């Protein structure tokens, strides 16, 4: 089912229902989505950078805290 068909199907179901509790649940879903959709507010460059970082973590391309401290000590003479 494509997105337009899904939308029409949902609209039809909403229009046909007589259950206030169901309509309230649907309304709360939309309210949560509006409040929690911070990801979409981020610039694409930031999202890409975050996803790249997650990918690096999953591939094991990380440094431990001790490794970073050791490199900083060598580089900056701490």
C-alpha positions in Angstrom: 0.0 0.0 0.0 1.5 3.4 -1.0 1.5 6.4 1.3 -1.5 8.1 -0.3 -3.6 5.0 -0.1 -2.7 4.5 3.6 -3.6 8.1 4.3 -7.0 7.8 2.6 -7.6 4.5 4.4 -6.8 6.1 7.8 -9.0 9.2 7.1 -11.9 6.9 6.2 -11.5 5.0 9.4 -11.2 8.1 11.5 -14.4 9.6 9.9 -16.3 6.4 10.4 -15.4 5.8 14.1 -17.7 6.8 16.9 -15.2 6.0 19.6 -13.9 9.1 21.4 -11.3 7.1 23.2 -9.8 5.9 19.9 -9.8 9.5 18.5 -8.1 10.7 21.7 -5.4 8.0 21.2 -4.8 9.1 17.6 -4.6 12.7 18.7 -2.0 11.9 21.4 0.1 10.0 18.8 0.2 13.1 16.7 1.0 15.3 19.7 3.9 13.1 20.7 5.2 13.1 17.2 5.2 16.8 17.0 7.0 17.1 20.4 9.5 14.4 19.8 10.5 15.0 16.2 13.7 16.9 17.1 15.7 14.7 14.7 13.9 16.3 11.7 14.8 19.7 13.0 18.5 19.1 12.8 20.4 20.2 9.7 21.1 17.3 7.3 24.9 17.8 7.9 24.5 17.2 11.6 22.2 14.1 11.0 24.8 12.7 8.6 27.6 13.3 11.1 25.6 11.5 13.9 24.8 8.6 11.6 28.5 8.3 10.6 29.5 8.3 14.2 27.0 5.5 15.0 28.3 3.6 12.0 31.9 4.0 13.3 30.8 2.7 16.8 29.1 -0.3 15.2 32.2 -1.1 13.2 34.5 -0.7 16.3 36.2 2.4 15.0 36.5 4.0 18.4 39.1 5.1 20.9 39.0 4.4 24.7 39.3 7.3 27.1 42.8 6.1 28.1 43.9 6.2 24.4 42.6 9.7 24.0 44.4 10.9 27.2 47.6 9.2 26.2 47.5 10.8 22.7 46.8 14.3 24.2 49.7 13.9 26.7 52.1 13.0 23.8 50.8 15.7 21.5 50.5 18.6 24.1 53.0 17.5 26.7 50.6 17.1 29.6 
